[in-house]
C-alpha cells in the first residue's frame, strides 16, 4: 500500500519512524445495529496490515478514512489480537454519517493503532472500576474484555455504564458474557422507559455503591462532563488522582502529532493521550475553554 | 569547516552565486519586493534582490524605505519564511481513484524540486531547526516535509540591523548565524564574507570562490564583529514596556491615525520561567484584555515561521471517484480548529489567543524541548492591530509578581 515513490519513505523506514499517512484497506465484514444512531462495524483488514492493526491495545484508536468524505478518529472496541477489528460508531458527523450508510462488503481505508492505552498491566491486582457513558463504552470495551478473559489478574472488576435511555444501552450480549465471567456490571439511564427496572440517574450514582479502597483504580470514558462528575465522586471518597484514568476527545486530522488540532494544554490528545492519568492533566481539566 | 575556506565576494558577484546554485540543480529562491513587502519567491537574477531598501517595522506596521547606500540584504524578516517552502500553505498529500468500487491510491509522480534559498537569517534557521523537530524527530516523520527538507540548500545571511520588532536575542536565536547553513554571507562594508557550512556548500562554491580573495583571520574577525555589534545593541534594549490599558484599548488604537513608528519601542522578552509563568496563569485577566483587541484573523499564525497546525480537505470531482487530499495551514484562531461534535473546545477569542501564546512559549517546551518562538517579530508586525506578544507576556509577568 505504500505509495511514496520518492526517497522519503525509504529514509523514514530506514531510521525507524513511520509515515503517518499509510493506509490499510478494510472491508466491512459485518454491521450490527447497537442502539439508535450507533452501529458496530467488523472490519477485515488487508493481510499485509492485519497483524499491526489487530495488535492494538485497549483504549487506542484508529483513523477511518472515506475518500472524498473525510477521516475520523474512532476508538478500537476489539481486544488485542482479535480480527476482524471492531469499531462502534455513533453517527454524529460527516464521516460517521457516511459510514452509517455503508454495507457489508464495502471498502474503506484505515490507519492505526494510535495513542496511549489503558494501563492494564500496571493495574494487575487492582480492584477495577470501569465507568462509561454513552458511546464511551466502546473505548473501554477492549479493557473490559481483557479483564473478563484474565479475570484472575484483577481483584474486583465493576463496569458502571450509563446511557440516556434503556434503548441506548448497547453491547447487551457482551454484558451477559462479562457477568458470566464474574464481572459486576451496573447499568443506569438518565430517563427510564416502560419495562426499565434499574436505577435512573447518572454514572456517579453507581460509583457511590462501589467500595473504594487503596486497591481501587478507576478508568472512565464518556462525555467530559460525565468524566468530571465521576472523578469528583471518586476523589470525594478518597481515591487518589494517580489511580484515575480518563480518555479525552478532540478533533484530529493526523493522529500523529503534526496537525496540532487535538492540543489540550501542552498535551497532544492523539499521542500523549487519549488515555491520561488524571493528575497529569488535572490543572488543564479545571480551565474552561482550554 | 576550516576558516581558510572563507572568501570575499562583491555585490557584483552575487549573480555568479545564483548561477552556481542553478548549475548545481537548484531552483533559486531569494528575497524580492512584492506589494510593498520583501517576500521570498523564485528569483534568477541578483538584480531582483531588494537593493537600497530598508524595512521599518512596528506593531501592525511595515514600510519599505529607500536608502541608496543599503545593500541587497539590509531588510530583516518579512512575511515569508522557510516554512512557506518546506511546509507550504497548501499542498496535495494524496490522490485516490475509485475503480470498480474499490479505492486505489495513486502514486505521487511529482517529486519536489531542490531549492536553494538565499537570505534566511539566524531567526529563520532557528525556526527551521524547530520545524525539523516537529516534523522529523518524533515517532512519525512527515514525508512531505522530509522530501523537501532533504533537498534544501541554505545561503544564510547575517543581519547587521534589527527592526524594532526583532527580539531574537531574547530567544537565543540570533542575531548571529552559527549553524544550519550551507553557505553564510556576512555583509562587511560593501562586500560579503562567504563561509562554507557543509559539503554541499563547498561543492557549489568551488567555482565561485575560484580567484576570489580568501579571508584572513582579521577578515573573519570583522565578520564576527558585525553580529557582535548588533547583539550588544539589541541586548542594551530595555524590556518591552507594558502600556496602560487605555493606550491599547480598541478605541485608542482606532483613534490613532498612525502607529507610533517614528520611535517605536524595541522589543525584548524576559523568558525566565516562562513556561510556568504562562501555564500558572491560564485564567489571567489579560487573556480577556487581549481578546478585546484581537480580531482572531490568524495573521500571526500564518506569518509565524514555526506554527505547524494543519487540516486536510477532501477535494472530489463531480463523479466522486477522483479525490485529491489537500493539506493546508490551520490556525488556532479559527472556529474549525477547536471543533468537536459536542461543541467547540475553544469558543472565545480569549481562549484562542491563550492557546496560541501558551502553545508557542510554554506548551512547545513540553512537546519539543524548545520554545516555539525565535523572536523574529513577524507576529507583531503583521498583526493588524499591533498586538505584541512580548508586551502581553510582560503584562502577565508584571501582574504575577
Interface residues (C-beta under 8 A of the other chain):
Chain A: X1 X3 X4 X5 X6 X7 X8 X9 X11 X12 X15 X17 X18 X19 X20 X21 X23 X25 X67 X68 X69 X70 X71 X92 X93 X107 X108 X109 X223 X224 X249 X250 X251 X253 X254 X256 X257 X258 X259 X260 X261 X263 X264 X265 X266 X267 X268 X271 X283 X284 X287 X288 X289 X290
Chain B: X93 X94 X96 X98 X101 X102 X103 X105 X106 X107 X108 X109 X111 X134 X135 X138 X139 X140 X141 X142 X143 X144 X146 X147 X150 X279 X282 X283 X308 X309 X310 X311 X312 X314 X316 X320 X323 X325 X330 X332 X337 X338 X339 X340 X341 X342 X345 X346 X347 X348 X350 X351 X354 X355 X358 X359 X362 X363 X364 X365 X366 X367
